[in-house]
Amino acid sequence: MKNLSNKIVLGLVIAMAGLTATAQEFRVGVVNLDRIFREANSAKAAQTKLEQEFTKREKELTDLAGQLKAASDKFEREAPTLAESQRTIRQRQLVDQDRTFQTKRREFQEDLNARKNEELQLVIERANKVVKNLAETEKYDLILQESVYVNPKHDITDKVIKALNASR
């Protein structure tokens, strides 16, 4: 009986040693997408492209907001001296102008978000290609994009950013 339990223990020790050897060969890497979005040249170029594309519309919105505020301030100053019918007409005009402004602002924000998502998706696709190539060339078994905690020895974000910048 004792001989059987010794064999079982010996078998377990050998199996554990095999698992330990396998675990040491298992390579894991982690990529921080936020850093890629902040530091990769392609992400910076996408941000610049978006700014150029939307600057004019943003300025138009800012100007429109200024006009609306000026009209509202003027109405507030003049309201006590206006006839009731004029006051009502001006209030309706302000409400219409505000509604137009809110609609344009919402459309601007929706367009900006859609374009931002498109550009970020392109950056992610490029990064994923770089990560896949890196995994194949450096023999990684698993690469994660996000995690709660990463030991710095597993963080390969710098390698990905460097490869992304070199491929541009």
C-alpha positions in Angstrom: 0.0 0.0 0.0 2.8 2.3 0.9 4.5 1.5 -2.4 1.4 2.5 -4.3 1.0 5.8 -2.5 4.7 6.6 -3.2 4.1 5.9 -6.9 1.1 8.2 -6.9 3.1 11.0 -5.1 6.0 10.4 -7.5 3.6 10.6 -10.5 2.1 13.8 -9.1 5.5 15.4 -8.7 6.5 14.5 -12.2 3.2 15.9 -13.6 3.7 19.1 -11.6 7.2 19.4 -12.9 5.9 19.0 -16.4 3.3 21.7 -15.8 5.9 24.0 -14.4 8.1 23.6 -17.4 5.1 24.2 -19.7 4.0 27.3 -17.7 7.5 28.8 -18.1 7.3 28.4 -21.9 3.9 30.1 -22.1 4.4 33.7 -23.2 1.9 36.4 -22.4 1.9 40.0 -23.5 -0.5 42.9 -22.7 -1.2 45.9 -24.9 -2.6 49.2 -23.5 -4.9 50.7 -26.1 -5.2 54.0 -24.3 -1.4 54.5 -24.6 -1.5 53.6 -28.3 -4.3 56.2 -28.9 -2.2 58.8 -27.1 1.3 58.0 -28.3 1.2 56.3 -31.7 1.9 58.5 -34.7 -1.1 57.1 -36.6 -3.4 58.0 -33.7 -2.0 61.5 -33.5 -2.4 61.9 -37.2 -6.0 60.8 -36.9 -6.6 63.3 -34.2 -5.1 66.1 -36.3 -7.2 65.0 -39.3 -10.4 65.2 -37.2 -9.5 68.6 -35.8 -8.9 69.9 -39.3 -12.2 68.4 -40.5 -14.3 69.7 -37.7 -12.7 73.0 -36.8 -14.8 75.1 -39.2 -18.1 73.6 -38.0 -17.1 74.0 -34.3 -16.3 77.7 -34.9 -19.7 78.1 -36.6 -21.3 76.6 -33.6 -19.4 78.9 -31.3 -20.4 81.9 -33.3 -24.0 80.8 -33.3 -23.9 80.4 -29.6 -22.5 83.9 -29.2 -25.2 85.3 -31.4 -27.9 83.5 -29.4 -26.5 84.8 -26.1 -26.3 88.3 -27.5 -29.9 88.1 -28.7 -31.0 86.7 -25.4 -29.2 89.4 -23.4 -30.7 92.1 -25.7 -34.1 90.7 -25.2 -33.6 90.6 -21.4 -32.6 94.3 -21.4 -35.5 95.4 -23.8 -38.2 93.1 -22.5 -39.6 95.5 -19.9 -40.1 98.2 -22.5 -41.6 96.0 -25.2 -45.3 95.6 -25.9 -46.7 92.2 -25.0 -47.1 91.1 -28.6 -43.5 92.1 -29.5 -42.2 90.4 -26.4 -44.0 87.2 -27.4 -42.7 87.3 -30.9 -39.1 87.9 -29.7 -39.5 85.0 -27.2 -40.6 82.7 -30.0 -37.7 83.8 -32.2 -35.3 83.1 -29.3 -36.8 79.7 -28.8 -36.6 78.9 -32.5 -32.9 80.1 -32.6 -32.1 78.0 -29.5 -33.8 74.9 -31.1 -31.8 75.4 -34.3 -28.6 75.8 -32.3 -29.3 72.6 -30.2 -30.1 70.6 -33.4 -26.9 71.8 -35.1 -24.8 71.1 -31.9 -26.3 67.6 -31.6 -25.6 66.9 -35.3 -22.1 68.1 -34.9 -21.5 65.9 -31.9 -22.9 62.9 -33.6 -20.8 63.5 -36.8 -17.7 64.1 -34.7 -18.3 60.9 -32.7 -18.9 58.8 -35.8 -15.8 60.1 -37.5 -13.8 59.6 -34.3 -14.9 56.0 -34.1 -14.0 55.4 -37.7 -10.5 56.8 -37.3 -9.9 55.0 -34.0 -11.1 51.8 -35.7 -8.5 52.2 -38.3 -5.8 52.7 -35.6 -7.1 49.6 -33.8 -6.9 47.5 -37.1 -3.3 48.6 -37.7 -2.4 47.9 -34.1 -4.0 44.5 -34.2 -2.0 43.6 -37.3 1.2 44.7 -35.6 0.3 42.7 -32.5 -0.4 39.6 -34.6 2.9 40.0 -36.4 4.7 40.5 -33.0 3.0 37.5 -31.5 4.1 35.3 -34.4 7.7 36.5 -34.6 8.3 36.6 -30.9 6.3 33.4 -30.2 3.7 34.8 -27.8 0.9 32.4 -26.8 -1.5 35.0 -25.7 -1.7 38.8 -26.1 -4.4 40.7 -24.2 -5.5 44.2 -24.9 -6.6 45.3 -21.5 -6.3 44.0 -17.9 -6.7 45.2 -14.4 -3.1 44.7 -13.5 -0.1 43.9 -15.7 3.4 43.1 -14.5 5.6 45.5 -16.6 7.6 42.5 -18.0 4.4 41.5 -19.9 3.6 44.9 -21.2 4.5 45.0 -24.9 2.8 48.4 -25.6 6.1 50.1 -26.3 7.0 47.5 -28.9 3.6 47.9 -30.6 3.9 51.7 -30.7 7.4 51.5 -32.1 6.3 49.1 -34.8 3.2 51.2 -35.6 5.4 54.3 -35.9 7.9 52.5 -38.1 5.2 51.2 -40.4 3.7 54.6 -41.1 
